[in-house]
């Protein structure tokens, strides 16, 4: 459904809108209601040009005659029987103001009128496409009333009778149906066409009333293509009933074509001329004077006849004003064209033979429109003079008139001319920034949800869970498919040995593997961030990031090859490595490999809090400790560690970006597991196990089978 408020404001001309405004004011003062009906609603809905307005008012429309004349309207005629006023407003806007009524037909062509409401008035109409109304009242402006579903017939381009007896009761509907179908190109529906044929055969046209005859004769001149409608009525035989002397042969066909072309050119330049009177002059050009006088008496509106007769006088007055010296300037002449009576402009342009007048028309229609191409639209936009301004049309028109007179030749002149009309620049946009506290709250909320995920993951990686899962306490699973020896990550946690044999092995270890310069402060983590303990430094994600001093576990194939067993010696302690001051020391390992607790996970260097340097539980280690994989790996020649192939899936680890949440671990309190480890997992046995005479393969090389499942060799006797 179209928006009728938009159509009323944009599809009607300025003169038509002004006429509606005056009539709404009249109805408001009279305390009645007003509706737009008939052809105007149909043309608005279907998209055709609105040539005339028909309005229905509750009450007697004849009582509003004086008020309308005071507001500038001219009464062209009136009908006391139906209570209708035929008005003309400035700009030649034809308005039919009728009283809402219903009709009874005691005899064909003899209507009886009764006052009624707008709903009853719509149900007595001729066709459904004309039985529609738009409210013009406050509170319901633009509301469509369509009791007969005329909008659907407009959509299907169908002509359908409102009453099944319409052609029999009102014979003028036969003529009206032919005229509407010729103008719009629509067709009657099947039932309406059948009734049309039956009424024509029965000859009901003989009962045509005088009022209906007058209305249909005048309506021929108001059509856009009057000659085409005249020929259609003549073909159907209706002209024999309306006015037999008037036929298409009495019309000036070539003149009508030229008149239509000129009217279109004037319309493009903003001159809206009603060519009804001029067209009627050409449609009756070959009628005899007596016949023409008789035809004029048959017209419905006497005011229309007066306009028809005064065309020559109007054209002469416009020609005199057009050639006056005060209108010699292009801008003054252009204003005269657009402000004078449009019907006079049309008839003078069609009939004048004066060369000066023709030159002015040529300038107005051909030359001056090209000046609009030089309008400084870009500069208007730059100076914020846009169509949204209320005075935009006046400003643009003034610029155009200056250009017509040869002024505003340079951009500087145009800018100077437009400067008084330029609105002030809008204030800068205020950008509201979010406060730091609000951003911090969001970050804290994200950290809390992140900590919950880490705690859930950390619960699976605790010491008890590792034992339950069956993992070896000498191996550390980082979730990357890599099993690294713990001792490689806990070099700084080993204590000095009390035996002389351990000192000798320490010397050899220093010769084979030189001490690293400094332990890296933090190692990049490649797995998903998780909550870690303070006792285990972070493991390097790939072999390339590991410190040089960290021995690499051999492949499972290499682990099966056992090197010749050296002389049995007590298991030495590797050389103490440089430790960061902030590193926390783990609990002492137990005597038994099985009972030895798995050290907690590493914390980044920023997260480790300094611990007391000396703790009895950390310093006092059992006399003899089991052999650590790092010592065994250190006893191997360095070539083996260098020749070790890279651990599987290094590319995945390298491709992973470093974790961006180191600050979270700093804010995290130290894990309380180190204190519990010595109490729960400490080994009660004080006997020092003798080192295994044959070196064991690295347990880290067997990820699928824990090293503890292998039978351990019997410890040697205590020296």
C-alpha positions as CSV (number, residue, x, y, z in Angstrom):
1,X,0.0,0.0,0.0
2,X,1.5,3.4,-1.0
3,X,2.2,6.1,1.6
4,X,-0.5,8.6,0.8
5,X,1.0,11.3,2.9
6,X,4.1,11.2,0.8
7,X,2.0,11.2,-2.4
8,X,0.0,14.2,-1.3
9,X,3.2,16.1,-0.5
10,X,5.2,15.1,-3.6
11,X,2.9,14.1,-6.4
12,X,0.7,17.2,-6.4
13,X,1.9,20.4,-7.8
14,X,2.5,23.5,-5.6
15,X,-0.7,25.1,-6.8
16,X,-2.7,22.0,-6.1
17,X,-1.2,21.7,-2.6
18,X,-2.0,25.3,-2.0
19,X,-5.7,24.7,-3.0
20,X,-5.9,21.7,-0.6
21,X,-4.5,23.8,2.2
22,X,-7.1,26.5,1.7
23,X,-10.0,24.0,1.6
24,X,-8.7,22.2,4.7
25,X,-8.8,25.6,6.5
26,X,-12.3,26.2,5.3
27,X,-13.5,22.8,6.5
28,X,-11.8,23.4,9.9
29,X,-13.5,26.8,10.3
30,X,-16.9,25.2,9.4
31,X,-16.4,22.3,11.8
32,X,-16.8,19.6,9.2
33,X,-14.6,16.9,7.7
34,X,-13.1,16.7,4.2
35,X,-12.0,13.9,2.0
36,X,-10.1,13.6,-1.3
37,X,-12.1,11.3,-3.6
38,X,-12.7,10.2,-7.2
39,X,-10.2,10.5,-10.0
40,X,-7.5,12.2,-7.9
41,X,-7.2,9.2,-5.6
42,X,-7.1,6.8,-8.5
43,X,-4.4,8.7,-10.3
44,X,-2.3,9.1,-7.2
45,X,-2.5,5.3,-6.6
46,X,-1.9,4.3,-10.2
47,X,0.9,6.8,-10.8
48,X,-0.9,9.0,-13.4
49,X,-0.9,12.7,-13.5
50,X,-3.5,14.4,-11.3
51,X,-5.4,16.9,-13.6
52,X,-8.3,17.9,-11.3
53,X,-9.2,17.5,-7.6
54,X,-12.5,16.2,-6.3
55,X,-13.3,16.6,-2.6
56,X,-16.3,15.4,-0.6
57,X,-17.4,17.3,2.6
58,X,-19.9,16.2,5.2
59,X,-22.8,18.7,5.0
60,X,-23.8,21.1,2.4
61,X,-20.9,22.4,0.3
62,X,-22.8,25.4,-1.0
63,X,-22.6,27.0,2.4
64,X,-18.8,27.3,2.0
65,X,-19.0,29.4,-1.1
66,X,-18.3,32.8,0.5
67,X,-15.5,31.5,2.6
68,X,-13.8,30.0,-0.4
69,X,-14.0,33.2,-2.4
70,X,-12.4,35.1,0.5
71,X,-9.4,32.7,0.3
72,X,-8.8,33.4,-3.4
73,X,-10.9,30.6,-5.0
74,X,-13.1,31.3,-8.0
75,X,-16.5,29.7,-8.4
76,X,-16.8,28.4,-11.9
77,X,-20.2,26.9,-11.4
78,X,-22.5,25.2,-8.9
79,X,-25.2,22.5,-8.8
80,X,-27.9,23.1,-6.2
81,X,-29.5,19.6,-6.7
82,X,-26.4,17.6,-5.8
83,X,-24.9,20.4,-3.6
84,X,-21.7,20.7,-5.6
85,X,-19.3,23.7,-6.2
86,X,-17.0,23.9,-9.2
87,X,-14.0,25.9,-8.2
88,X,-10.8,27.2,-9.7
89,X,-7.8,28.2,-7.6
90,X,-4.7,30.2,-8.8
91,X,-2.6,28.2,-11.2
92,X,-5.8,27.0,-12.9
93,X,-6.4,24.2,-10.4
94,X,-9.9,22.8,-11.0
95,X,-11.6,21.6,-7.8
96,X,-15.1,19.9,-7.5
97,X,-16.3,20.3,-4.0
98,X,-19.3,18.0,-3.5
99,X,-21.6,17.2,-0.6
100,X,-21.4,13.5,0.6
101,X,-24.6,11.9,-0.5
102,X,-26.3,8.7,-1.6
103,X,-28.4,8.3,-4.8
104,X,-31.7,6.5,-5.5
105,X,-32.9,5.9,-9.0
106,X,-36.7,5.6,-9.2
107,X,-36.3,5.8,-13.0
108,X,-33.2,5.4,-15.2
109,X,-31.3,8.6,-15.5
110,X,-33.4,10.3,-12.8
111,X,-31.3,10.4,-9.6
112,X,-32.6,11.5,-6.2
113,X,-29.9,12.8,-3.8
114,X,-29.8,12.3,0.0
115,X,-27.2,13.5,2.4
116,X,-25.0,10.7,3.7
117,X,-21.7,9.8,5.3
118,X,-18.5,9.3,3.4
119,X,-18.9,5.5,3.5
120,X,-22.3,5.6,1.9
121,X,-21.0,8.2,-0.6
122,X,-18.2,5.8,-1.7
123,X,-20.7,2.9,-2.2
124,X,-22.9,4.9,-4.6
125,X,-19.9,5.6,-7.0
126,X,-19.6,4.4,-10.5
127,X,-16.5,2.1,-10.5
128,X,-14.5,0.5,-7.7
129,X,-11.3,2.4,-8.8
130,X,-13.2,5.7,-8.1
131,X,-14.8,4.5,-4.8
132,X,-11.7,5.4,-2.7
133,X,-11.1,8.4,-0.4
134,X,-8.1,9.9,1.5
135,X,-8.8,11.8,4.7
136,X,-7.6,15.4,4.8
137,X,-8.5,15.9,8.5
138,X,-6.3,16.4,11.5
139,X,-5.5,13.2,13.3
140,X,-6.2,11.0,10.2
141,X,-4.5,12.9,7.4
142,X,-3.4,10.5,4.7
143,X,-5.7,7.6,5.8
144,X,-7.1,5.6,2.9
145,X,-10.7,4.4,2.8
146,X,-11.4,1.7,0.3
147,X,-14.6,-0.2,1.0
148,X,-15.0,-1.7,-2.5
149,X,-11.4,-2.9,-2.8
150,X,-10.6,-0.5,-5.6
151,X,-6.8,-0.7,-4.9
152,X,-6.8,-4.4,-6.1
153,X,-8.6,-3.4,-9.3
154,X,-6.0,-0.6,-9.9
155,X,-3.3,-3.2,-9.4
156,X,-4.9,-5.5,-12.0
157,X,-5.9,-2.6,-14.2
158,X,-9.5,-3.6,-14.2
159,X,-12.7,-1.6,-14.5
160,X,-15.4,-3.1,-12.4
161,X,-18.9,-1.7,-11.5
162,X,-19.8,-0.9,-7.9
163,X,-23.4,-1.8,-8.5
164,X,-24.7,-4.5,-10.7
165,X,-27.4,-2.2,-12.1
166,X,-25.0,0.8,-12.6
167,X,-25.4,0.9,-16.4
168,X,-29.2,0.6,-16.2
169,X,-29.7,3.2,-13.5
170,X,-27.1,5.8,-14.8
171,X,-26.6,5.6,-18.6
172,X,-23.7,8.1,-18.4
173,X,-21.6,5.3,-17.0
174,X,-21.5,3.8,-20.5
175,X,-19.8,7.0,-21.8
176,X,-17.6,7.2,-18.7
177,X,-16.4,3.6,-19.1
178,X,-15.3,4.2,-22.7
179,X,-13.5,7.5,-21.7
180,X,-11.6,5.9,-18.8
181,X,-10.6,2.8,-20.8
182,X,-9.3,5.1,-23.6
183,X,-7.3,7.3,-21.3
184,X,-5.8,4.6,-19.0
185,X,-5.7,1.6,-21.4
186,X,-7.4,-0.7,-19.0
187,X,-10.2,-3.3,-19.6
188,X,-13.5,-4.1,-18.0
189,X,-13.8,-7.3,-16.1
190,X,-16.0,-10.1,-17.6
191,X,-19.2,-9.3,-15.7
192,X,-18.9,-5.6,-16.3
193,X,-18.3,-6.1,-20.0
194,X,-21.4,-8.3,-20.2
195,X,-23.5,-5.7,-18.5
196,X,-22.1,-3.0,-20.7
197,X,-23.1,-5.0,-23.8
198,X,-26.6,-5.7,-22.5
199,X,-27.2,-2.0,-21.6
200,X,-26.0,-0.9,-25.0
201,X,-28.3,-3.3,-26.8
202,X,-31.2,-2.3,-24.7
203,X,-30.6,1.4,-25.6
204,X,-30.5,2.8,-22.1
205,X,-28.4,5.7,-23.4
206,X,-31.6,7.4,-24.4
207,X,-32.3,8.1,-20.7
208,X,-29.2,10.2,-20.3
209,X,-29.8,13.2,-18.1
210,X,-29.0,16.8,-19.2
211,X,-26.6,17.2,-16.2
212,X,-24.7,14.1,-17.2
213,X,-24.5,15.2,-20.8
214,X,-23.0,18.6,-19.9
215,X,-20.5,16.9,-17.7
216,X,-19.3,14.4,-20.3
217,X,-19.1,17.0,-23.0
218,X,-16.8,19.2,-21.0
219,X,-14.7,16.3,-19.8
220,X,-13.5,15.7,-23.4
221,X,-11.7,18.9,-23.3
222,X,-10.0,18.1,-19.9
223,X,-8.5,14.9,-21.2
224,X,-4.8,14.8,-21.9
225,X,-5.5,13.4,-25.4
226,X,-8.9,14.9,-26.2
227,X,-8.8,13.9,-29.8
228,X,-8.2,10.2,-29.0
229,X,-11.1,10.2,-26.5
230,X,-13.3,12.0,-29.1
231,X,-12.6,9.3,-31.7
232,X,-13.3,6.5,-29.2
233,X,-16.7,8.0,-28.2
234,X,-17.5,8.5,-31.9
235,X,-16.7,4.9,-32.6
236,X,-19.0,3.7,-29.8
237,X,-21.8,5.9,-31.1
238,X,-21.9,8.0,-27.9
239,X,-21.2,11.3,-29.7
240,X,-24.6,11.0,-31.5
241,X,-26.2,11.3,-28.1
242,X,-23.9,13.9,-26.6
243,X,-23.5,16.4,-29.5
244,X,-24.0,15.1,-33.1
245,X,-22.4,18.1,-34.8
246,X,-19.1,17.5,-33.0
247,X,-16.8,14.9,-34.5
248,X,-13.1,14.2,-34.9
249,X,-13.2,15.6,-38.4
250,X,-13.9,19.1,-37.0
251,X,-10.6,19.1,-35.0
252,X,-7.2,20.5,-35.9
253,X,-5.1,17.4,-35.6
254,X,-1.7,18.9,-36.5
255,X,-2.3,21.9,-34.2
256,X,-3.1,19.5,-31.3
257,X,0.2,17.7,-31.8
258,X,2.2,20.9,-31.8
259,X,0.3,22.1,-28.7
260,X,1.1,19.0,-26.8
261,X,4.8,19.2,-27.7
262,X,4.9,22.8,-26.5
263,X,3.1,22.0,-23.3
264,X,5.7,19.3,-22.5
265,X,8.6,21.7,-23.1
266,X,7.1,24.3,-20.8
267,X,6.5,21.6,-18.2
268,X,10.2,20.7,-18.2
269,X,11.1,24.4,-17.5
270,X,8.7,24.6,-14.6
271,X,5.6,26.1,-16.3
272,X,2.6,23.9,-15.5
273,X,-0.1,25.0,-18.0
274,X,-3.6,23.6,-18.1
275,X,-4.2,23.1,-21.8
276,X,-7.9,22.3,-21.5
277,X,-9.1,25.6,-22.9
278,X,-6.4,25.6,-25.6
279,X,-7.2,22.0,-26.5
280,X,-10.9,22.8,-26.7
281,X,-10.1,25.6,-29.2
282,X,-8.4,23.1,-31.5
283,X,-10.9,20.3,-31.0
284,X,-13.7,22.6,-32.3
285,X,-11.6,24.5,-34.8
286,X,-13.8,23.5,-37.8
287,X,-17.2,23.8,-36.1
288,X,-19.6,26.4,-37.5
289,X,-20.0,29.4,-35.3
290,X,-23.6,28.5,-34.4
291,X,-22.6,25.0,-33.5
292,X,-19.7,26.3,-31.5
293,X,-22.0,28.6,-29.5
294,X,-24.4,25.8,-28.9
295,X,-21.6,23.6,-27.6
296,X,-20.4,26.3,-25.2
297,X,-23.8,26.5,-23.7
298,X,-23.7,22.8,-23.0
299,X,-20.6,23.1,-20.8
300,X,-20.9,22.3,-17.2
301,X,-18.7,25.1,-15.8
302,X,-19.4,28.6,-17.1
303,X,-16.0,29.7,-15.8
304,X,-14.3,27.2,-18.1
305,X,-16.1,28.8,-21.1
306,X,-14.9,32.2,-20.0
307,X,-11.3,31.0,-20.0
308,X,-11.8,29.4,-23.3
309,X,-13.0,32.7,-24.8
310,X,-10.3,34.8,-23.1
311,X,-7.2,32.9,-24.4
312,X,-6.4,35.5,-27.1
313,X,-6.6,38.4,-24.7
314,X,-4.3,36.6,-22.2
315,X,-1.8,35.9,-24.9
316,X,-1.7,39.5,-26.0
317,X,-1.1,40.7,-22.5
318,X,1.8,38.4,-22.1
319,X,3.4,39.4,-25.4
320,X,3.3,43.0,-24.4
321,X,5.0,42.3,-21.1
322,X,7.5,40.1,-22.7
323,X,8.8,42.7,-25.1
324,X,8.8,45.5,-22.5
325,X,12.2,47.2,-21.9
326,X,12.2,46.4,-18.2
327,X,12.1,42.7,-19.0
328,X,15.0,42.9,-21.5
329,X,17.5,41.4,-19.1
330,X,17.7,37.6,-19.2
331,X,17.0,37.2,-15.5
332,X,13.9,39.5,-15.7
333,X,12.6,37.7,-18.8
334,X,13.1,34.4,-17.2
335,X,11.2,35.5,-14.1
336,X,8.3,36.7,-16.3
337,X,8.0,33.3,-18.0
338,X,7.8,31.4,-14.7
339,X,5.5,33.8,-12.9
340,X,2.9,34.7,-15.6
341,X,-0.3,32.9,-16.2
342,X,0.8,29.5,-17.6
343,X,-2.2,29.2,-20.0
344,X,-1.3,32.6,-21.5
345,X,2.3,31.5,-22.0
346,X,1.2,28.3,-23.7
347,X,-1.3,30.0,-26.1
348,X,1.1,32.8,-27.0
349,X,3.9,30.3,-27.7
350,X,1.5,28.3,-29.9
351,X,-0.1,31.2,-31.9
352,X,2.5,34.1,-32.0
353,X,4.1,35.1,-35.3
354,X,6.3,37.9,-33.9
355,X,10.0,37.2,-34.3
356,X,10.9,39.0,-31.0
357,X,8.5,36.8,-29.1
358,X,9.8,33.7,-30.9
359,X,13.4,34.6,-30.0
360,X,12.4,35.0,-26.3
361,X,10.7,31.6,-26.4
362,X,13.8,30.1,-28.0
363,X,16.0,31.5,-25.3
364,X,13.7,30.2,-22.6
365,X,13.3,26.7,-24.0
366,X,16.7,26.0,-25.6
367,X,19.5,28.4,-24.5
368,X,18.9,29.3,-20.9
369,X,18.5,25.6,-19.7
370,X,22.1,25.0,-20.8
371,X,23.2,27.7,-18.2
372,X,22.1,25.3,-15.5
373,X,25.0,23.0,-16.4
374,X,27.3,25.7,-15.0
375,X,25.8,25.6,-11.6
376,X,28.6,25.3,-8.9
377,X,27.2,22.3,-7.2
378,X,30.5,21.3,-5.7
379,X,31.0,24.7,-4.2
380,X,27.5,24.7,-2.8
381,X,28.3,21.4,-1.1
382,X,31.6,22.7,0.2
383,X,29.8,25.7,1.7
384,X,27.2,23.4,3.3
385,X,24.4,24.7,1.1
386,X,22.5,21.5,0.5
387,X,18.9,20.5,-0.4
388,X,18.2,20.1,3.4
389,X,18.2,23.8,3.9
390,X,14.7,25.4,3.8
391,X,15.9,28.2,1.5
392,X,17.9,26.0,-0.9
393,X,15.7,26.5,-3.9
394,X,15.7,30.2,-3.5
395,X,19.5,30.3,-3.2
396,X,20.0,28.0,-6.2
397,X,17.5,30.1,-8.2
398,X,19.3,33.3,-7.4
399,X,22.7,31.8,-8.4
400,X,21.1,30.7,-11.7
401,X,19.7,34.2,-12.4
402,X,23.1,35.7,-11.7
403,X,24.7,33.3,-14.2
404,X,22.0,34.2,-16.8
405,X,23.1,37.9,-16.6
406,X,26.8,37.0,-17.1
407,X,27.8,37.5,-13.5
408,X,29.7,35.1,-11.2
409,X,32.3,34.4,-13.8
410,X,35.0,33.2,-11.4
411,X,34.9,30.9,-8.4
412,X,35.9,33.8,-6.1
413,X,32.8,35.8,-7.1
414,X,30.6,32.8,-6.6
415,X,32.1,32.2,-3.1
416,X,31.6,35.8,-2.2
417,X,28.0,35.7,-3.4
418,X,27.2,32.5,-1.4
419,X,29.0,33.5,1.8
420,X,26.0,35.2,3.4
421,X,23.9,32.1,2.7
422,X,26.4,29.6,4.0
423,X,25.3,28.1,7.3
424,X,27.8,27.8,10.1
425,X,30.0,24.7,10.3
426,X,28.7,22.0,12.6
427,X,30.5,21.5,15.9
428,X,33.1,18.8,16.0
429,X,31.9,15.4,17.1
430,X,32.6,14.5,20.7
431,X,34.2,11.2,21.0
432,X,33.4,9.5,24.3
433,X,36.4,7.5,25.5
434,X,36.0,4.6,27.8
435,X,37.8,5.0,31.2
436,X,40.7,2.9,32.2
437,X,38.8,1.5,35.1
438,X,36.2,0.1,32.8
439,X,38.7,-1.5,30.5
440,X,40.5,-2.9,33.5
441,X,37.3,-4.4,34.8
442,X,36.8,-6.2,31.5
443,X,40.4,-7.4,31.5
444,X,39.9,-8.7,35.0
445,X,36.8,-10.5,34.0
446,X,38.6,-12.2,31.2
447,X,41.4,-13.1,33.5
448,X,39.0,-14.7,36.0
449,X,37.5,-16.9,33.2
450,X,41.0,-17.7,32.1
451,X,42.1,-18.7,35.6
452,X,39.1,-21.0,35.9
453,X,40.2,-22.9,32.7
454,X,43.8,-23.1,34.0
455,X,42.7,-24.5,37.4
456,X,40.6,-27.1,35.6
457,X,43.6,-28.1,33.5
458,X,46.0,-28.0,36.4
459,X,43.9,-30.4,38.4
460,X,44.7,-33.1,35.8
461,X,48.5,-32.3,36.0
462,X,48.9,-32.4,39.8
463,X,51.3,-34.8,41.4
464,X,48.6,-37.3,42.5
465,X,47.1,-37.3,39.1
466,X,50.4,-38.1,37.4
467,X,50.8,-41.0,39.7
468,X,47.3,-42.2,39.0
469,X,47.7,-41.9,35.3
470,X,50.8,-44.0,35.4
471,X,53.3,-41.5,34.2
472,X,56.9,-41.8,35.3
473,X,58.0,-39.3,37.9
474,X,61.2,-38.8,35.9
475,X,59.4,-37.6,32.8
476,X,57.5,-34.4,32.2
477,X,54.6,-34.3,29.6
478,X,54.1,-30.8,28.2
479,X,51.1,-31.8,26.1
480,X,53.2,-31.6,22.9
481,X,54.0,-35.2,22.4
482,X,57.4,-34.6,24.0
483,X,58.7,-36.4,27.1
484,X,61.6,-34.5,28.6
485,X,63.6,-35.7,31.6
486,X,62.8,-33.7,34.7
487,X,66.3,-33.5,35.7
488,X,67.0,-31.4,32.6
489,X,64.6,-28.8,33.9
490,X,65.7,-29.2,37.5
491,X,69.5,-28.9,37.3
492,X,69.5,-26.1,39.7
493,X,67.7,-28.2,42.3
494,X,70.3,-31.0,42.7
495,X,72.4,-31.0,45.8
496,X,76.0,-31.8,46.5
497,X,77.0,-35.4,47.1
498,X,78.9,-36.5,50.2
499,X,81.0,-39.2,48.5
500,X,84.3,-38.8,46.8
501,X,83.2,-40.7,43.8
502,X,80.5,-38.1,43.2
503,X,83.2,-35.4,43.2
504,X,85.2,-37.3,40.5
505,X,82.1,-37.7,38.3
506,X,81.5,-34.0,38.8
507,X,84.9,-33.2,37.5
508,X,84.3,-35.4,34.4
509,X,80.9,-33.8,33.9
510,X,82.4,-30.3,33.9
511,X,84.9,-31.4,31.2
512,X,82.3,-33.1,29.0
513,X,79.5,-30.5,29.3
514,X,80.6,-27.0,30.1
515,X,78.4,-25.0,32.4
516,X,75.9,-22.7,30.7
517,X,76.6,-19.0,31.1
518,X,73.2,-18.4,32.7
519,X,70.0,-20.1,32.9
520,X,67.3,-18.4,30.8
521,X,65.0,-16.4,32.8
522,X,62.0,-17.8,31.2
523,X,61.3,-20.3,28.5
524,X,58.5,-19.9,25.9
525,X,55.6,-22.1,26.4
526,X,53.9,-23.5,23.4
527,X,51.1,-25.4,25.0
528,X,47.9,-23.8,26.1
529,X,48.5,-21.5,29.1
530,X,47.9,-23.4,32.4
531,X,48.5,-22.8,36.0
532,X,51.9,-24.0,37.0
533,X,53.8,-24.5,40.3
534,X,56.9,-22.5,41.4
535,X,59.3,-25.4,41.5
536,X,59.7,-26.3,37.9
537,X,61.1,-23.9,35.3
538,X,59.3,-23.7,32.0
539,X,60.4,-26.1,29.3
540,X,61.6,-25.0,25.9
541,X,59.0,-25.7,23.2
542,X,61.4,-26.8,20.6
543,X,64.9,-28.1,20.4
544,X,66.2,-24.8,18.9
545,X,65.1,-22.8,22.1
546,X,66.6,-25.2,24.6
547,X,69.8,-24.1,26.4
548,X,73.0,-25.8,25.1
549,X,73.6,-27.4,28.5
550,X,70.4,-29.3,28.4
551,X,71.0,-32.9,27.2
552,X,68.6,-34.2,24.7
553,X,67.0,-37.6,25.2
554,X,67.8,-40.1,22.5
555,X,65.3,-41.8,20.3
556,X,63.7,-45.0,21.4
557,X,65.9,-46.9,18.9
558,X,69.1,-45.3,20.4
559,X,67.9,-46.1,23.9
560,X,68.0,-49.8,23.2
561,X,71.7,-49.6,22.3
562,X,73.5,-49.8,25.6
563,X,77.0,-48.5,25.7
564,X,79.8,-50.5,27.4
565,X,79.3,-50.2,31.1
566,X,81.9,-48.1,32.8
567,X,83.4,-49.0,36.1
568,X,80.8,-48.9,38.8
569,X,80.9,-45.6,40.6
570,X,78.7,-43.8,42.9
571,X,76.2,-41.7,41.2
572,X,77.6,-38.2,41.1
573,X,75.8,-34.9,41.3
574,X,76.0,-32.7,38.3
575,X,77.8,-29.4,38.5
576,X,75.7,-26.7,40.1
577,X,74.6,-24.3,37.4
578,X,74.0,-20.6,37.6
579,X,70.6,-20.0,39.0
580,X,68.5,-16.9,38.9
581,X,68.0,-15.3,42.3
582,X,64.3,-15.6,42.1
583,X,64.1,-19.3,41.3
584,X,62.3,-21.4,44.0
585,X,64.0,-24.6,45.1
586,X,62.0,-27.8,45.0
587,X,61.8,-30.4,47.7
588,X,64.5,-33.0,48.0
589,X,64.2,-36.2,46.0
590,X,63.5,-39.4,47.8
591,X,65.7,-42.4,47.9
592,X,63.3,-44.6,45.9
593,X,62.6,-43.8,42.3
594,X,59.0,-44.9,42.6
595,X,58.4,-42.9,45.8
596,X,60.1,-39.8,44.4
597,X,57.4,-37.1,43.9
598,X,57.0,-35.4,40.6
599,X,58.1,-31.8,40.8
600,X,55.6,-29.1,40.2
601,X,55.3,-27.3,36.9
602,X,57.4,-24.3,36.0
603,X,56.4,-20.8,36.5
604,X,57.7,-17.9,34.3
605,X,60.5,-15.9,35.8
606,X,58.3,-13.0,36.4
607,X,55.9,-15.1,38.5
608,X,58.4,-16.7,40.8
609,X,58.6,-15.1,44.2
610,X,61.9,-15.1,46.0
611,X,62.1,-17.9,48.6
612,X,64.2,-18.0,51.7
613,X,67.7,-19.0,50.6
614,X,68.2,-21.6,53.2
615,X,65.7,-24.2,54.2
616,X,66.5,-27.3,56.1
617,X,64.1,-29.4,54.1
618,X,65.8,-28.3,50.9
619,X,69.4,-28.5,52.0
620,X,69.5,-31.8,53.9
621,X,69.2,-34.4,51.2
622,X,69.6,-38.2,51.8
623,X,73.1,-39.4,51.6
624,X,72.7,-41.3,48.4
625,X,70.3,-40.4,45.7
626,X,69.3,-42.5,42.7
627,X,70.9,-41.8,39.4
628,X,69.4,-38.9,37.5
629,X,68.8,-39.1,33.8
630,X,70.6,-35.9,33.4
631,X,73.8,-37.4,34.9
632,X,73.6,-40.4,32.6
633,X,73.0,-38.2,29.7
634,X,75.9,-36.1,30.7
635,X,78.2,-39.1,30.8
636,X,77.5,-39.8,27.2
637,X,79.8,-38.2,24.7
638,X,78.7,-34.8,23.5
639,X,78.6,-36.0,20.0
640,X,75.6,-38.1,20.8
641,X,73.7,-35.1,22.1
642,X,74.7,-33.0,19.1
643,X,73.9,-35.8,16.6
644,X,70.5,-36.4,18.1
645,X,67.8,-35.8,15.5
646,X,65.2,-33.1,16.3
647,X,62.3,-34.1,18.3
648,X,59.1,-34.8,16.5
649,X,56.7,-32.1,15.7
650,X,59.1,-29.2,16.1
651,X,57.4,-27.3,13.3
652,X,54.1,-27.1,15.2
653,X,55.8,-25.8,18.3
654,X,57.7,-23.2,16.4
655,X,54.6,-22.0,14.5
656,X,52.8,-21.3,17.8
657,X,53.1,-17.8,19.0
658,X,54.3,-17.1,22.5
659,X,51.7,-16.8,25.1
660,X,50.7,-13.2,25.7
661,X,49.6,-13.6,29.3
662,X,52.8,-13.5,31.4
663,X,51.3,-10.8,33.6
664,X,48.7,-13.2,34.8
665,X,51.2,-15.4,36.5
666,X,52.8,-12.5,38.3
667,X,49.5,-11.7,40.0
668,X,49.0,-15.3,41.0
669,X,50.0,-16.4,44.5
670,X,52.6,-19.1,44.8
671,X,51.3,-22.6,44.7
672,X,51.2,-24.3,48.0
673,X,52.2,-27.8,46.7
674,X,56.0,-27.5,47.4
675,X,55.5,-27.5,51.1
676,X,53.4,-30.6,51.0
677,X,55.7,-32.5,48.7
678,X,58.4,-33.4,51.3
679,X,55.8,-34.4,53.9
680,X,53.7,-36.7,51.7
681,X,56.3,-38.2,49.4
682,X,59.4,-38.2,51.4
683,X,61.2,-41.6,51.5
684,X,61.6,-43.1,55.0
685,X,64.5,-45.3,53.9
686,X,68.0,-43.9,54.8
687,X,70.0,-46.5,53.0
688,X,71.9,-45.1,50.0
689,X,71.4,-47.2,47.0
690,X,74.4,-48.0,45.0
691,X,74.6,-46.7,41.5
692,X,73.8,-49.1,38.8
693,X,77.0,-50.4,37.2
694,X,75.4,-50.3,33.7
695,X,74.0,-47.0,32.5
696,X,70.3,-47.1,31.8
697,X,68.8,-45.7,28.6
698,X,67.1,-42.3,29.0
699,X,63.5,-42.8,30.1
700,X,62.4,-39.8,28.2
701,X,62.9,-41.7,25.0
702,X,60.0,-44.0,25.7
703,X,56.9,-42.0,25.9
704,X,54.5,-44.9,25.8
705,X,56.1,-47.2,28.4
706,X,57.1,-45.7,31.8
707,X,60.7,-46.5,32.7
708,X,59.7,-47.7,36.2
709,X,58.3,-50.9,34.7
710,X,61.8,-52.2,33.9
711,X,63.3,-54.3,36.7
712,X,65.8,-52.2,38.5
713,X,69.2,-53.8,39.1
714,X,70.2,-54.8,42.6
715,X,71.9,-52.1,44.5
716,X,75.6,-52.6,45.1
717,X,76.9,-53.1,48.6
718,X,77.6,-50.1,50.6
719,X,81.2,-49.1,50.6
